[in-house]
Amino acid sequence: MAKVPETIIISLGGSVMAPNQIDVGFLNGFRQLILKFVRDGYRFAIICGGGKTAREYQNAARHVVNAVHEDLDWLGIHATRLNAHLMRTIFREVAHAKLVKNPNERLKLKPSERVIVAAGWKPGRSTDYIAVLLAKNLGARTVINITNTDYVYNKDPSKFPDARPLQEVSWKDFRKLIGVSKWSPGLNTPFDPVAAKVAEKMKLKVAVMGKDLGNLEAFLVNTPFRGTVIRA
């Protein structure tokens, strides 16, 4: 029987893919790195966030009308799907044929389909939450969250100059740090608080890191990296 490939879940922030415009250089490097590990026998599930694109559409709606949460969430979901379709396009030769929109869907994967690309699901559910559900669905134990900051800090570094980066933090302490317990459209935290609760119950390990691809590779080969590990 063929060995089941190890599956790595990557939650990729939309603001990493397109901070102001689409970062083609990052996408090219990311593709080369993922393909390198695919050749070594790994499988990846990549969930794309909506990032700045989502927030621009949500803010536009807020400026015109008193937009309800459901509509704001749908705007964000469609932004994630646009980003995810771009991601599936650049991995087409090794990607699962369908964009995954429901993380609970039973996937029938061909041996050649080593990259699964997922996007937003439904209102009230962030892409971090989808990453956690996909980990459960695919039997993965680790989620990599690539965002626009290298670490989780002990307090908001944009407000407190003495904020200290954390190399490791428990799920319980992480939820205290972010200070919110509910998801809201456009929320910008290192990891969604609702997803954090589920990840804690599942005893998942989540690595939060910035967009440096050498750093991502260091984590994948189990060498020291710049980032924060969150675990039970």
N, C-alpha and C positions, 0 to 999 in steps of 0.2 A: 504494500500500500504506500502510495506517495506521501511524503511528509507534508503535514499542513504547515504552510508558511506562517512565520510569526507576523502578527498584524500590529502595526503602529498607528495610533489615531493622532492626527494633527488637526488642531483647531487653529485656522489661519485667519488672523484679523484682517478685515477688509481694509483698514487703514495701513496695513503692511503692504498689501497688494497695490493700493492706490492712495498714497498719502495726500497728494494734490492732483496728480495724474497717474495713470497706470505705470507702475515701475517695471518696465520691460527688462531692465538689467537684473532685478531681483528674480523675476519669473524665470528668466533664462538660467540663472545659477541654481535656483530651486529645482527646476526640472532636471538639470544635469546631476545634482546630488541625489534626488529621489531615484532616478534611473540607475545610478550606481548601486544603491542598496537593493533595488529590485533585482538587479543581476546577481546579487549575493543571496537572493532567495526570500527577501522580505516582501510583505504586502502592506500597502498604506491605505488608510481611509482619511481623506482630506476634506474637512468641513470649512467652507469659506464664509467669513462674516460679511456684513454689509458696509461697515466702516463709515467713512465720510460721505459716501454716496447715499447711504441710508439716512444719515442725519440731515443731509441737505434737503432731501425730499420730505422728511418728517418736519423739519423747520419751516419749509415752504407752506406745508399744509397748515401748520399752527399759525402762521402769519395771516392766512386768509380766512380760516374758520376756526372754531373751537373743536378741533379734530378729536374724535374719540380714540381710545387706546387701540381698539381693534383695527381701525383704518391705519393708524400709525404703524402698528405691527406689520400689517400687510405690505406697506411701503418698504419696510425694512426687509421683509421676507423676499420680495421681488428683487431688491438690491443684492441680496446674498445669491439669488439664483443667477443673476447676470454675471457676478464674479465667478460663481461655480461653473457656469457654462464655459467661460474663458479658461478656467483651470482644466476642465475635461478636454477641451480642444487641444491644449498643449501636451496632454498625455494620451492623446487618442489611441496611439498604437498599443498601449498597455492598459487602457482604462476599461472599466465596466461600461457596457453600452448605454446604460441609463443613468441620468442624474438622480441620485437618491434624495427624495423629498420626505419620505417617512422612515425614520431610523429604526422602526420596529419591523419593517418589511423583511420577509425572508428572502435573502439574496441567493440566486443561483449563479455562482461565479465560475467562469471557465478558468482553467489553469493559467491561461495567458493574461487574464484580467487581474493585474497586480496593483492597480490603483483604482480606488473607489472614490468618487467625488460626490459630496453631499452639500445640501443647501438648507435654507430655512424650511420649516415644516408647517406650523400653524401658530396663530396668535397666542401669546403667553409663553412661548418656548424659544429660548435663545439658541444660537449655534453652539454655545458651550454645553447646553443641556443636550442637544442633539449628539455632540461628541461623546457624552457620557452614555447615552442610550446605545449609540453605535458600538461603543466598547463592550457593553453587555451583550449586544446582538452578535458581535464577531468574536467574543471571547478574549478581548484584549485587556491587559492589566495596567497599561500606561497610556496617558494622554499627554501630548506636547501642545502647549498653548503658546503660539507665536504671536506676540503683541507688540505694541510700540514702546514698551519699557523692558529693560533687562531683568528687573527683579520685582518681587512684591516687597513693599517697604512697610516699616512699622507704623508709618503715618503718611499722609498725602505729601509727596515731595514737592508738588506744585505750590503748596501752602506753607510747608515747614522746611526751611533750609537744613535743619539738623536731622531730617528723616534718614533712617538707617536701612540699607538693603538687608534682606533676610535670605540666608542660604537654604534654610529649611523651616517649615512651620506646620503645625498640625491643622487639620480641618477645623477643629473647634476654635483655635486662635485666629485662623484666617477669617472665619465668619464674623468674629468680633471686630477684626481690623476693618473690614469693608463697611460695617455699620448699617447695612440694609439686609432685609430678609426676603424681599420680593423683587421680581423682575419687572422692569418697566421699559417701554420702547426707547432705544437710544442710550440705555444705561451703559456707562463706560467704567468698568471695574476689571481687575486682572482676571477674574473668573466669576461668572454669573452666580449669585447667592443661592438660587434654587438648584442649579446644577451642582453646587458645592455640597448641599445637603445629600443629594443622591450619591455623589462620588464618595462621600464619607461612609455611607451605608454599605457601598460596594467595596470599600477598602481600596479604591483606586489610587494610584500615584499620578499626580499631575505635575509636569515640569513647566514653569512659566519662564519664558525667555524672550529676548529681542530678536530682530530679523537677521542678525549676523549668521551667515550660513556655515562658517567655520565652527561657530559655537554649536549650531545644530548638529553638525557632524560629530563634534566631540561628545555630545550627549549620546548619540546613537551608537558610538563605539565604546561607551562606558568609561570615558575619561573625564577629568574635571572640566566643568563648563560654567559660564556666567549665567546665573539664573536662580530660581527658587523652586525647591521641591516641596509640594504639599502632599501630605499623606496622613493617614490615621494615627 
